[in-house]
Amino acid sequence: MDRLMVAQLTATNSEQRKKLYDRVQEILAENQPMIFLASPDILVGAKNTIGNFHPAVLEPYVLWNVDQLYLRSGAENAGR
């Protein structure tokens, strides 16, 4: 499949590209079930004055629990 996908990406003829892509689809259909997973590398950050900060793996990464975020008082951050 990888070889076919590279070939269809570089094919200059649209008919050849379609033929290659159709073959990829046939191989995929023959080898079901297939589960496609994506886990992007996401980096998020916040100041240590924000409490209950727990980034999520789905969008919105940072504000999914915005109603539960709070600012910590100065006494809690004195040791940090």
C-alpha positions in Angstrom: 0.0 0.0 0.0 2.8 2.4 0.8 4.4 1.8 -2.5 1.1 2.4 -4.3 0.4 5.6 -2.4 3.9 7.0 -3.2 3.3 6.0 -6.9 -0.1 7.7 -7.1 1.3 10.8 -5.4 4.0 11.1 -8.0 2.0 10.0 -11.1 1.6 12.8 -13.7 -1.3 11.2 -15.5 -4.6 11.5 -13.7 -5.8 8.1 -15.1 -2.8 6.3 -13.8 -3.2 8.1 -10.4 -6.8 7.0 -10.2 -5.9 3.4 -11.1 -3.3 3.3 -8.4 -5.5 4.8 -5.8 -8.4 2.4 -6.7 -6.0 -0.5 -6.1 -5.1 1.0 -2.6 -8.9 1.1 -1.9 -9.3 -2.5 -3.0 -6.4 -3.7 -0.7 -7.9 -1.8 2.2 -11.3 -3.3 1.6 -9.9 -6.8 1.4 -8.1 -6.4 4.8 -10.9 -5.0 6.9 -11.4 -4.3 9.7 -8.9 -1.5 10.0 -8.9 1.2 12.6 -7.1 4.4 11.9 -5.8 6.2 14.9 -4.1 9.6 15.0 -2.5 11.0 18.1 -0.7 14.2 17.2 2.1 15.6 19.3 0.4 18.5 21.1 2.3 20.7 23.6 0.3 23.0 25.9 1.3 25.1 28.9 0.0 27.4 31.5 1.3 29.3 34.5 1.3 27.5 37.8 -1.2 30.0 39.1 -4.0 28.3 37.1 -5.7 25.5 39.0 -7.3 22.4 37.7 -5.4 22.6 34.4 -5.6 19.3 32.6 -5.1 19.4 28.9 -7.1 17.1 26.7 -6.1 15.0 23.7 -9.0 16.3 21.6 -9.8 19.9 20.7 -10.1 22.2 22.5 -7.0 21.0 24.2 -6.9 23.6 26.9 -10.3 25.0 27.3 -12.4 21.8 27.4 -13.0 22.4 31.2 -12.8 26.2 31.2 -15.7 26.3 33.7 -13.5 24.4 36.2 -10.3 26.5 35.8 -9.4 28.9 38.6 -6.6 31.3 39.7 -4.7 30.1 42.7 -4.1 32.5 45.6 -0.7 33.9 46.3 -0.3 31.7 49.4 -0.6 28.5 47.5 2.1 29.6 45.1 4.6 30.9 47.7 6.7 27.7 47.6 6.8 27.5 43.8 
